């Protein structure tokens, strides 16, 4: 690095005597990007480390060592591969999957926390791995998140991260972006002078709630990878801190007292630790200079970025331990550890990379022209850097047979090609591996960072599913779905709706007359009524003035979505449902009194036939409907303000829930009659009604489980579990529909038709059916015995039943939204109606453009007539 800059330096101006050799040395230091005050020993050490890093990158690996590493990394993931195959995580419809080790991830985060003082904030780079489940797991460990866009910031906030732990970095922020970050109270690192001016205008003299820093370029030089080095003289990031910019930077802090932080980031992967330490040293030096020059402690936060490299070798050992980095920082920049500054880090690759692997089926293998080409189901659509820059971003691979056993044998040079339709889609060329065959499985190691995050839509191949896995402490591996495989419909939706382009205001070739002049009759009548007209040519033509034309168009209706009556009413319903907390009906409630009167405890042993059972349930439903109407006081929700804390609304929903539970129970006589005698005891019916009056979701789940447990052994089948969950969801949908139809003033028959469509679309988006299947599939499945894992096919013991505890645990893991579906259904209805009005507004705009064009044609025709 230093020697290259020295040889490329232009000495001509100094040879001519236009500057001293001391000046030459200073400028060389600037170009090499080191501190001119460093000792010769420090300069030599920096240069030697750079040379050693380059040598290590190019050092050939011996065949024996290469084989040993292949075996070590293969055995490291073999159990995971076998378990994934045993659980059919991969199949014909899902031939590739990303797997993420939560054990490795949590261990890495723990080592990060232990290496540095507890007051430091470690903000993980979302761009490295934005998967919600992974990021959510880091929050309880005290992490923050580093973001680079509004969407990433929203993502962090939606996951529950406190705004002060959400760091915002980006070299390109609009005024609207900055306004959002300030309103949310995120920690905001500005990048340039223009952003400072924008924030100054937004604040208008006010003191911001958000912490705001400025990114400076410490100009300490680049690492081995130019594209990921951000502290060179030509970097696009931040404001360079040099002798030429020093005064300007001080002035920026002097004029903007709300600038309270400084941010640096030297680079990522390929940067030696000494370069990162040099960047941190420059950041602290800058902060201290600002505070000393201004005579006040203005800079309180130092963000030293990330950049700790990792080793793409598939082995568990990291290239750099965080404790090594902490030791170097403590020795060179002790101010970071003194408590003088709040310190922020932004690690990404070094935290995520080694936790991830990608497992793909080998679809075919070609042997031709001396080449061995294995074609797999992942390529440049996910691994952009390894495909386009294979020497800079090389990955290693392991090969497993169809049963998940690591393949051995002679190491053969092979190409591993992706599925995309261009010849450059090759993950690796000439990689030495045991002979790959069709039907084998290939693992690509160290894919947890900047791979799962970089999926593209080229060739419209759906993004693969992602599963997290961990050990349960008994050597068994548990899987949890992080993201389901993208459907073809979701992939194609990215390219826009499947319909021809519309060109409003222009002739349509297929039906020019109809399309051109189809305008709302009301709009035409309004335009004519408001136009000042005059006759010309004996009344054969009429004209309107420009002012009259403007006046006419100002009267056209423009729909404001929030002003729609049904939107206002739906918003009120949404607020009421969101505020509802399921709680038991009081013991002295009218429904309890009705139960005591009609199904008293003294008659608990009285047998009831199906007809008697149905009659009691029907009467209970009628009673609940009456209580519901009384509680609501016949006051339909309108477009006016609704006090969601009013007890009548909460009581109405509670009664509705019990009512529809009873309607659902009307089908349960056969299930309650477990001994098939044709009768059930009145006590069973009483218990059913009283349990339903207890609106707690878990008790409801438990009771439904007992009812569907046909043989009373505490276990249900897959069909029974699915019926149980669908029944509970069906009750919540019925409650919402009843709420809208019976108690919303502006709900119409047309709206009712749309209800089912909107609910279905929401359930499809949420993948309800898939989550129910996963609840069964991943509920305590026992591990396959070691001696059976290599049999063909592996004798996976089929699962026939599930206990209540297993159901609860699996629901929490696979379908966490289950207990809160009623407010989610309500929000889906509101969103659906809003989309309807947005679509209608768009069409109305097109109509108005057509009217404008029609008027324009009339005016032009009139003018031409005048001059005819």
N, C-alpha and C positions, 0 to 999 in steps of 0.2 A: 504494500500500500504506500509506504513512505518512499521507497526507492522508485516506484513507478512515477509518483508525482515529481520527484526530484529530477528524473531524466526528462520529463515532459515540460519542465519549467523553462520559461523564456528568459535567458540572461542578457539578451542583446541590449536592452535599455540601460542596464547597469554597467556593462562593459564600456559603453560610451561615456560613462562618468556621470550619468544623470541621477545617481543615487548611491548612497554608501552601501558597503557590504553588510553592515548591520541591518539596513533596510531590506536587503536581499534576504537575509536570514529570517527576518520577521515575516516577509511575504511568503517564504517557503513554508513556514510554520502554519500560516493561514491556509495555504493551498493543501498541505498535508492534513490540515484540520486538527492540530494539536495546540495545546496551550504554550505560547512562547516562553512562559516562565518555568516549564518543566525542565528537570535536570537531564543531562546527557544520558544518565543511566535509565531514567524513566522512558526517554525516547527510544533507546535501543531495546528495552524490554517490550515496549509496545510493538515495535517493528518485528522482533523475533517471534512474539506470540502470533502475529498475523501470518508470518512465514510458516510457522509450525502448523497452524490451522489449515493452510492451503496444502501442505504436505500430507497431512492426515486425510484430507478429502481425496487426494489422488493416489494414496498408497494402495497398491493391489492387495486383495485378500487371497491368501493361499487356499488351495483346494481343500485341504484338511480342515482348516479353520472355517471355510465357507460351509462345508458339510456339517460341522459341529453346530454352527449357528442355525442352519436350517432345521436340524433336529431339535435344538433347544426352543426355538420360537414355535415350531409345530406342536411340540408336546405342551407348550404353554397354553394353547387354545384348543387342543384336541377334545377335551371334555366338553367344552362349550359347543363345538361343532357337532359332536355326537348327540348332545342333548337337544340342540336345535333341530337336527334331522329327526330324532325320535319323536319330537312334539309336532312335527310337520310344519315347522315355521317356514320351511321352503317347500314349494310344490310347483306344479306346472304353471299355475296362474301367478306364482310369486317366486320366480327363480333366483332372485337376488335379495339380500337383506343386509342392513347395517346393524351391527351389534355393539353395544356400549357397556363396558364393565363399570358398574357403580362402585365396586370394591376398590378398583384401581383409582377411580376418580376421587372418591372420598379420602383415600389414603394420600393422594397427591395434595389435596386441599389441606389436609391436616399437617403435612410437612411444610406447606406454605405458611400456615398460621404459626407453627412452632418456630420457624426460622426468624421471624421478624417480631418487633414489639406488638403487643396486643392492640395498641391504639391505631396502628396503621390500617387503612382501608384498602383491601385488595378487590379491585373491580375487574371481574372477568370479562374478556372481550366477547360480546355477543356474536360478532361477525365470525368468530372461530367456530362456534357451534350454537346456533340459535334455538335448539330444540327445547320446547317448554318444560318437559318433564325433567330434563337434565339441569336446566337453569334453576328450576324450582327446588331441586335437591340441594343446591349450593346455598340457598338463602338461610336455612337454619344454622349453617356453619359460619355465619357472619360475613359472607361475601357481599360485594356490591356488583354492579354490572357496568361495563363501559360500552357506550353506544355510539353509532356514527350516522344516525338518521332519525327522523321523527318516528318512523315505524318501529325502529329498534327501541327508542325511548318509551313509546307506548307499550311495547312488548314487555319491557322491564317493569313498568308501573302496573300493568295488568297482572303480572306475576306476584304482585304484592311487595316489591322492593320499595323502600322508603326513598322519596325523591333525592335526599341528600346523598344516598348511596348509588344514585344513577348518574354516571359521568357521561357527558356529551362531548364528543370530538368529531369534527368534520371540517374539511377545508371549504365547504360550499353550503352555507346556510342562508336561506331566504329570510326576509323580515317576518313572515308568518311562522317559520320554523323557530326563530329566536323568541317570538312572542309566546309560543307554546311552551318552550323550555322555561322561560321566566315565570309564566303563570303556574307551571307545575312545581317549581322550586328545585329543579335539577341542578347538579353542579355542572356549570357550563364553561368549557374551555373555548375561548374565541381564537380564531386562526389568523386574522388579518385586520388591517386598519379599517376597512370598509365595515366589517362586522362590529367593531367598536363604535363606529358612528351610528350604525343601525340601533344598537342597544342603547346608546346615549339618547337617541330620539324616542325610543320606546319608553325609557324610564322617565324622561321629562323632569329630571331633578329628583325623582323619588328614590328612596333607598330600596334596592331589590331584596326580596326574600331569598333569592337564589344566590349561591356563591358563584363568583365569576372569576376565571383565570384567563391568562393569555398564553398561547403556545409560542414558544421561541424555538428557533433552530439553533442548537448549541454549536453547530458546525464543528463536530469532532470527527467527521469522516464517515466513510461507509464500510460495510462488511464485505464478505465474500460474494454476496448476492446483491447486485445493484438494484434490482426491482423492489427489494424489501428493505433497502437502506434509506433512512429518512433524515439523516443529519449531514448530508453533503452540501456543498455550496450551491448545487443546482436543485435542491429538494423543493418540491411544491408546498411543503408543509411549514406553517408558522412564519414568524419574522426572524430572519437571521440576526444573531447577536454578534456583531463585529464592532470594530472601532468606528466604522462609518455610521452604524445605526444606534450606537450606545445612547447618544444624547436624545434621539427621537423616542427611544423606548422609555427613557426616564420621563420625558415630557408626557407620554401617554399615561403613565401611572400617576403623574402629578395632576393631570387634568381630569382623571377619572378615578376618584377615590374608591369606587366600587370594584376596581380591579384588585382582587385580594389573593390571587394565586398565580403560579407560574407552572407551565407544563412543558415537558420535553419527552421525546420518544426517539431513540436513536435508530431503531430498526428491529427486524424480526428475522431469526434464523440466518446464521452466517456471521453474526456479530459476536466477537469475543467479549467475555465479561468485562475486560478492562475498558472496552469501548463504551459499554453501558455505564460503568462506573464513572468514566470521564464525562458522559452526558449528565449524570446525576450531580457530579461535582460542579459543573457549569451552572446547573439549575439553582443550586444552593448559593453559589457565588453571586448569581444575578439577583436572587431574592434578597440577600444581605446588602448588596449594593443599593437596591431600590430603597430599602428601609433606612439605611444610613444616610443616603442622599436626601431623602424627603424628611428625615428627622421624625419618622413615625413608623410604628409597626403595621405597615399596610399589607405586605405580602405575608399571609398566614398559612398558605397551603402550597406544598411542593408536590407536584405530580410527576414522578420519574418514569412513567410509562411502563412498558414491558420489555420484550425482546429476548428473554432467556431462551436459548436454542434447545431443540430436542434432537434425538438420534433416530433416524428412520431405518432401524435395523430389526424391528419386530421383537426385540428383547425387552424384558421388564425393566431393566436398569436404565435410569435416565442419564442423558449426557451430562447434565448439570443438576446438582442438588441445590435447592433454594438456600440451604445453609451455607454453601460455598459463596453464593452471591452476597448473602448477608454479611459474611466475614469480610469480604473485599470492601463492601460499602462502609462497614464500621471502621475499617482501617483508613480509608481514603476520605470519607465524608461523614465524620462523626456527628456533625450537626443534625443529620437526619434522625439520630437516635437520642438527641438531647431533650426532646419535647418542645423545642422552639417552634417547630412547624408541624402542622398536620400533614401526614405523608400519604400519598395515594400511589398504588401500583396498578398496572393494566396488563396482567399476564393473560395469554390466550393459548397459543400453540403448546407451550410447555405444560399446561394444565390438562388440556383435552386430548392431545394427539394420541398418546399411547393407550388410552382407554378404549379406543374404537378399532374395530376390524370390519371388513366387508366380505361377506361370504356369497359366492356365486356358483351356480351350476355351470359346468363346462358343456356347452350345447353341442359343439362339434370340434374336431381336430383335423387339420389338413397337413398332409405330408407331401410336399412338392418342391422341386428344384432345390433339394437339400435343406428345406426349411420345415420346421414344425410350428404350426400356428394353431394355438388353442383359442377358440372364440367363446367369450363369456358375456354375461348380460349387463356389464357395467363398463363404461368407457369415458370418453370426454364429456358425456352428459352429466357426469358427477366429478370426475377427476381431471379438471381443466389443466392444472399445473403439471401433474405427472405426464400427461399426454403431450402438451405443447412444449414443455421444458423438462424433458426426462433427465437430463444431466444435472439440472439444478434441484429438481424435486424427485429423486428416485425413491421408490417404495420396494419392499421385499415381499415375497409370496411364500405360501405353503400349499401343498397339494394333498388332498384327502380322497380316499376312494369313496364309492357309493355308500358305504356304511359308516363313514366318518373316521376311518383309521388313517393315520399319517402314512403317506406312500414313501417307500424307500427304493433304493436301487441306484443305478448309474445316473450321474448328473448329466443331463442333456441340454444343450442350448436350444431354447424355445422362445417363440414370441407369444405374448398374451394380448389378444386383440379384443376390442370392444364391439358393441352391436351397431354402432352408427354407420351411416352410409357415406363414409369418406375414408380414403386409404390411410390417413394419418391417425385414425382412432386406434392407437396401439398403446397399451399400458406399459409394456416393457418389451424390449427387443434383446434377444440372445441371452435371456436370463437362464442360469443353470438350475434345473430342477429335475426330479425324477420324471420319467416320461408321462405326460398328461394324456388321458384318454377321455373320450366322450362319456358323460355320466359321472365323471369325477367332480370334486368341488375344489375351488381355489379360494384361499383366504388372502386378501390384501391387508397387510398389517399397518398399524399406526394411522388409521383414517379418521380419528376422532376430531381432528381440527382442519378447517379449511377444505373439507371434502364433502361431508354431509351438508355443509352450509352453501355449497357452490353449485347446486343442481341447476341445470339448464333445460330448456324445452326443445332443444334441437332434436329433430326426428320425432317429436311428440311421444317420447317414451315416458310412461308414468314413473314418478319418483318411487323408490322402494320403501317398504316398511322399515321402521327402526324399532328395535327392541333393546331395552336395558336388561342387564342380567346381574345377578349377585349370588353369592353362596349363602345358604340359610344357616350356616354354622355346623351342619351335619354332612358336609361335603356334597349336598344336593344343590343343584343350580335352579334358581327361580328366574323366570322371564316376566317382564312387564312391557306391554305395548306402549311405546312413546308416540309413534305416529303410524297410522295405518297406511298401507300402500295406496298411492294416489289412483283414483279410478280414471278410466279413459275419459269419462264425461268431464271430470275436474281438469284433466290435462287440456282437453279441447276447449274448455271454457276460456282459457287464457287467450285464445286467438279471436275471441269475439263471438257474438251470437250467430247462429247458422241461418242467415237470411241475406238476401241481396242488399247491396248498398242503396241507400235512399238519398236522393238529391233534392231536398226541398227548394221550391222556388224556380225549378227548371223543368222543361218538358220531359215527360217520361215517354220513351219510344213505344212502349207497349200500349199505353192508353193515355195519350197526351191530353186530350180534351177533358176526360174524367178526372185525371189526377190534377190537372192544372187549375181547374175551376171549382174543385170540391172544397168549399169553405163553409163555415158555420152560417146558417141562415140568420141567426141572431146577430152575428158580427156584421153582416151586410146591411141588415135593417138598421142597426145602430149607426153605422157609418153614414148611411144616406140621411137618417133623421137628424144627425148633428152637423151635416155639411151645409154650408151656405151655398146655395145653388143659384144659378142665373141661366137664362135661356139665351141661346145663340142660334142663328140660322133658323128662325121661326120655330123655336122649341124642339128642333130635331135632335140637339145635343145639349148636354149639361156639363158644367165644369165646376170644380171646387178650388178654392184658394189653398195655398200651402198651410196657412194658419188653421183653416178649417180641417184640412187633412190631418194635421197634428192633433187637433182637438178630437177628431173622430177616433183616432187610434188610442188616445189616452183613455177612452171609455171602454176599451176592450177588457174583458175580465182576465186578470192574472191570478192564478191560484197560488196562494201561500199555504203550504202544506200544514203548518202548525195552526192555521186558522180554520181548518176543516172540522166540522162538528164531530164527525166520527173519530177523527184523530185525537181531538181533545178528550172525548169520552174514553177512548182506548187508553190514552195516557193516564187518565184517572184510574181505570181498572188496573193498569200495570202497577201504579203506585200502591194501590190497595193490596194487590196480591203480593207485591214485594215486601210490604210491611207485615204480612200475615205470618204468624208463628204458630205452628200446630201445637195445641195445648189441650189437655182433657177438659171436657165439659164439666162444670161444677156438679158435685154430687147431689145438690138440691135443684139441679136444672130440671126444666119441664120434661125433657125427654127421659131422664132417669125416673121421674115420677110416673111417666107413662109406662115404662118398662116394669116398675114395681107393681103397677095396677094390673097390667095385662099378662105379664109373665112373672108372677111373684116367685120368690125363692121357695115358698112352701110347696109349689107344684113342680119343683125341679125334676122330680122323677116321673112326672106324667108323660106318657108317650104321645108323640104327635105324628100324624100321618103327613104325607107330602102336601095334601090339600090344606090341612090345618097349618102346617109350616108356612105355605105360601100366603095364606090369609093373614097370619100374624105379621109376616114381613111386609106385605102390601100395606097393612094398616100402619106399620112403623114408618114406611116411606111417606104415606099421606100425612102423618103427624109431623114428620120432619119438614115436609114442604110447607105446612101451615106455620110451623115455628120459624122457618126461614123467612117467609113473607112477612110475618109479624115483626121479626127482628129488623128487617130492612125497612119496615114502616111504609111499604109500597112506594118508596122514593127511588125512582130510576136514576142511575148515574147520568149526568148531563155533561155539557161542555163547560159548566161552571166549576169553580174550585171545590175540591172534595177534601175534607179533613180525614186523612187516612188513619188518624189515631182514634177516630170515633168507634166506639165499641160495637156499634150495630154492624159495621162492615166486617169486622173480624168475626163476629158471631154468625153472620150470614154465611161466610165461607166455611166456618166450622160445621154448621148444620148441613151445608151442601155436601161436604166431604162425607159426613156420616150417611146422608141420604143415598149417595151413589155407592158407598160401600155396601149398604143394605141391598141396593138394586143388584150389585154384583153377587151378593150372598144368596140371592134368590135362586141361583143356579147350583148352590152348594149342597142341596139336600142329600143327593147321592153320595157326595164325598163325606158328609158328616155321618151318614149311615154306614159306618165301616164294617159292621157285622152283617150287612145286607138283610136286615129284618123288615125293611119297609117302613120303619118308624125310627124317630130319634127322640131323646128325652127333651122335655121343655128346658131342662137345665143347660143343655148344649146351646139351644137357641138364645137363652138368657145370656150365657157367657159371650156368645157371638155379638149380641147387640151391645153389651156393656163394653166389650173390647173395642168395638167400632166407635163407641162414644169417647174412648181414650184416643185422641187424635195423634199421639206420638208416633212418628213414622216407624221407629224400630219395633214397637209393639204390634203395629199393623202388619209389618213384614213377618214377625214371628208367628202371629195368628194365621196368616195366609199359608205359611209354611206348614203349620200343624194340620190345617184343613187339607192341603194337597198331598200330605204324607199319607198315602192311601192305606198302607199297612201298619202305620203307627210305630215304625222302627226308628224314627228320627232322621230318616234319609229320604231324599226325593230323587227322581230320575231327571234326565236332561229335559224331557218334554214337560215334566211337572214344574221344573224351575223356570223354564221359558214362559209357561202359562202363568205362573205366579207373578213374574216381573211384568208381563204384558197386562195382566189384570190390574195391577197397581197403576201402571201408566195410563191405562184406559179410564180408570176412575178420575184421575187428575184432568185428562182431556175432557171428560164429560162435565166435570165441575166448571171448567173454564167456558165451555160452550154454553152451558146453562146460564152462567153468570152474564155472558154477553147477550144471549137471546132474551132472557127474562128481565134483566135489570139494567140494560143499557138503552137509553132512549133512542139513540141514532143507529141501532143495529137493525139491518134489514135482511130480507130473505136472500138478496144478492150476496150480502156479506157471509151468510151462513154457508152458501155454496163454496165460498172461497176458503172457509175455515179448514176443511179437510185438506185442501191442496196446500195451504201454508204449513199446516202441521206436518204433513208428509214431507214437504221440502225440508223443513227444519230437522226432522228425524233422519232424513237421508244425509244432510250435511253433518249432523252430529255422529252419524254412523251408529245409530242405536242398535240395529240388528247385529252388527259386527261386535259391538261391545257386550251384548247379551251372550253371544257365542263365546267370546273370550272369557266372560265371567265363569262359564262352565269349563272351558278348555284349560284354563290356567289355575284352577282352584285345587291346590294341594296335590297335583299329580305326582305320584311317587316316582323316584328316580329309577332308571333301568339298572338292574344288577350288572356289575362290571363284566361278569362272564357271558352275559347275553348281548352285549353291545355290538358284537361283530357278527352276529348270526344274520342270515339272509332269508326273509326280512327280520329285523330285530323284533323279538316277541314282546311288543309293548302291551302290558296288561290293560285291557279296555276298562274304561271308567263307566260305571252304571249308576252310581248314586253320589249324593253330596249332602253333607250335614249343614245345619243352620249356621254354625260358626264359620265353616268354610265359605258359605255363601256370603256372609257379612264381610269377611276378609277380602274375598275376591271382588266383591262389588266395590269396596273402597279402593282397590288397586286398578280395576279395569273399567269401572263405570262410576266414577266419583260423583257425577252429576245426578245420579239416580234419585237421591232423596230431595233434590231441589228442582225437579222438572216442571212443576206448576208455574213458577215465575219465568222459567225459560220458555215454556210454551207461550205464555202471555207476551213476552218480549218478541217472540217470532211473529205473532199476529200483528203487533204494532209495526214491526219492521216491514212486514209484507204489505200493509196498507200504505206505508210511506213510499215503498217502491212503486206501488200502483199510481200514486199521485205524481211521482217524479216522471214516470213514463207518460202519463196523461199531459203533464205540463210540456213535455218535449213535443208531443203531437200538436198541442195548441199553438206552440211557438211556430211550428211549421205552417199551420193554417194561417196565422197572422202574416207570415212572410208571403204566402200565396195571395192574400188580400192586398198586401202592399204592391206586389207585382202587378196584380190586376188593375189597381188604381193608377200605377205608373203607366201602364199601357194605355189607359183611358186618357190620361193627361197628354201623353205624347201624340195620341191620335188626334186630340183636339187641337194641339199646336200645329200639327201638320195640316189640319183642315183650314186653319186660319191663313196659312201661307199657300194654300192650294190655288 
